[in-house]
């Protein structure tokens, strides 16, 4: 059974926390984890998150 991992960030602007969150969601081992990202639709990194 995969572990569900939820990341919550308010706005995807250019910043260290936002970039780290996107990197983590992209690089988690999908065989072991089921990542979710909760955010709003504002910010410069929104397209990268889709």
C-alpha positions as CSV (number, residue, x, y, z in Angstrom):
1,X,0.0,0.0,0.0
2,X,1.4,3.4,-1.0
3,X,1.7,6.2,1.6
4,X,-0.2,9.3,0.7
5,X,1.8,12.5,1.1
6,X,0.0,15.9,1.0
7,X,1.9,19.1,0.4
8,X,0.0,22.4,1.1
9,X,1.4,25.7,0.0
10,X,-0.7,28.9,-0.3
11,X,0.8,30.4,-3.5
12,X,3.2,29.1,-6.0
13,X,5.5,32.2,-6.4
14,X,9.2,32.0,-7.0
15,X,10.8,31.1,-3.8
16,X,12.7,28.4,-2.0
17,X,9.8,26.7,-0.2
18,X,7.7,26.6,-3.4
19,X,10.5,25.2,-5.6
20,X,11.4,22.7,-3.0
21,X,7.8,21.5,-2.7
22,X,7.5,21.1,-6.5
23,X,10.8,19.2,-6.6
24,X,9.7,16.9,-3.8
25,X,6.3,16.1,-5.4
26,X,8.0,15.4,-8.8
27,X,10.8,13.2,-7.4
28,X,9.0,11.0,-4.8
29,X,9.1,7.3,-5.6
30,X,5.7,6.7,-7.1
31,X,6.0,3.0,-6.3
32,X,6.0,3.9,-2.6
33,X,4.2,7.2,-2.4
34,X,1.1,8.9,-3.7
35,X,1.9,12.6,-3.7
36,X,-0.8,15.4,-3.6
37,X,-0.3,19.1,-3.9
38,X,-2.9,21.5,-2.6
39,X,-2.5,25.2,-3.6
40,X,-4.5,28.0,-5.2
41,X,-4.4,29.0,-8.9
42,X,-2.1,32.0,-8.4
43,X,1.7,32.3,-8.8
44,X,4.4,32.1,-11.3
45,X,4.9,28.3,-10.8
46,X,1.3,27.2,-11.3
47,X,2.0,25.9,-14.8
48,X,4.9,23.8,-13.6
49,X,2.7,22.2,-11.0
50,X,0.1,21.0,-13.5
